[in-house]
Amino acid sequence: MHIATKNGKIEISLEVKTAELAKNFSQILKKGDVVFFHGEVGVGKTTFIRYLINNFQKNKNLKITEVTSPTYNLVNEYDVGSFIIQHYDLYRLTNSDEIKNIGLLENHKEILTLIEWPKKIEKKIEKKIDLFFEYGEDLTKRFLSIKGVNNKKLNVIR
């Protein structure tokens, strides 16, 4: 069970908690959803995404694949049976013009789109889910806040 702090943050310091939360989060996602992953390097974004994608694969009895950050190739695709997941990492992009060349959000209604480092996107996305990963004061604690999800779905996640 995840522990929520007074300000709505969920503690994910232990990897087992991150895995559980990602599994629960996968239950509310569907084709067409766009999820932004905010947070510093090393805070747990890609680990969360790995558990999320692997859970979709497990649910469809598919081979569990290695999920790595697409920092250098910018996007990795995963077929999870009923749709494709595109996992973007925009860290290396230097300006918003470079986003036009990678096909970001071109087919977003047909896929599940996961985007690390979304600050570089200038285009306004109306319906999206924002996950904010952050360190605690001593860097041994990590927390997650979720925005863009109604309370019913948030209860499923927690």
Backbone hydrogen bonds, N-H to C=O, Kabsch-Sander energy under -0.5 kcal/mol:
donor,donor_aa,acceptor,acceptor_aa,energy
2,H,158,R,-0.7
4,A,2,H,-0.6
5,T,9,K,-3.2
8,G,5,T,-1.9
10,I,144,L,-3.1
11,E,3,I,-2.3
11,E,9,K,-0.5
12,I,142,R,-2.7
17,K,14,L,-0.9
18,T,14,L,-1.7
19,A,15,E,-2.6
20,E,16,V,-2.0
21,L,17,K,-2.5
22,A,18,T,-2.4
23,K,19,A,-2.2
24,N,20,E,-2.4
25,F,21,L,-2.7
26,S,22,A,-2.1
27,Q,23,K,-0.7
27,Q,24,N,-0.9
28,I,25,F,-1.5
29,L,25,F,-0.7
32,G,111,I,-2.8
33,D,30,K,-2.0
35,V,113,T,-2.9
36,F,129,I,-3.1
37,F,115,I,-3.1
38,H,36,F,-0.6
38,H,131,L,-3.2
43,V,40,E,-1.5
48,F,44,G,-2.3
49,I,45,K,-2.3
50,R,46,T,-2.6
51,Y,47,T,-2.1
52,L,48,F,-2.3
53,I,49,I,-2.9
54,N,50,R,-2.6
55,N,51,Y,-1.8
56,F,52,L,-1.7
57,Q,53,I,-2.1
58,K,54,N,-2.5
59,N,55,N,-2.4
60,K,56,F,-1.0
60,K,57,Q,-0.6
61,N,58,K,-1.7
62,L,57,Q,-3.0
65,T,63,K,-0.5
68,T,66,E,-0.6
71,T,69,S,-0.9
74,L,70,P,-1.9
75,V,73,N,-1.4
76,N,87,H,-2.1
78,Y,85,I,-2.4
80,V,78,Y,-0.7
80,V,83,F,-2.4
82,S,80,V,-1.3
84,I,110,E,-0.6
85,I,78,Y,-3.0
86,Q,84,I,-0.5
86,Q,112,L,-2.6
87,H,76,N,-3.0
87,H,85,I,-0.6
88,Y,86,Q,-0.6
88,Y,114,L,-3.3
89,D,74,L,-2.0
90,L,116,E,-2.2
93,L,90,L,-1.1
98,E,95,N,-1.0
99,I,96,S,-0.9
100,K,96,S,-0.6
100,K,97,D,-0.8
101,N,98,E,-0.9
102,I,99,I,-1.4
103,G,100,K,-0.5
104,L,99,I,-0.9
106,E,103,G,-1.8
108,H,105,L,-0.6
110,E,107,N,-2.5
111,I,107,N,-0.6
112,L,84,I,-2.4
113,T,33,D,-2.5
113,T,111,I,-0.5
114,L,86,Q,-3.0
114,L,112,L,-0.5
115,I,35,V,-2.8
116,E,88,Y,-2.7
117,W,37,F,-1.5
120,K,117,W,-1.0
121,I,118,P,-2.3
122,E,120,K,-0.6
126,E,124,K,-0.6
128,K,126,E,-0.8
129,I,34,V,-2.4
130,D,147,K,-2.5
131,L,36,F,-2.9
131,L,129,I,-0.5
132,F,130,D,-0.5
132,F,145,S,-3.0
133,F,38,H,-2.8
133,F,131,L,-0.6
134,E,143,F,-2.4
136,G,141,K,-2.9
139,L,136,G,-1.1
143,F,134,E,-3.0
144,L,10,I,-2.3
145,S,132,F,-2.1
147,K,130,D,-2.8
154,L,150,N,-2.5
155,N,151,N,-2.1
156,V,152,K,-1.2
157,I,153,K,-1.9
158,R,154,L,-2.4
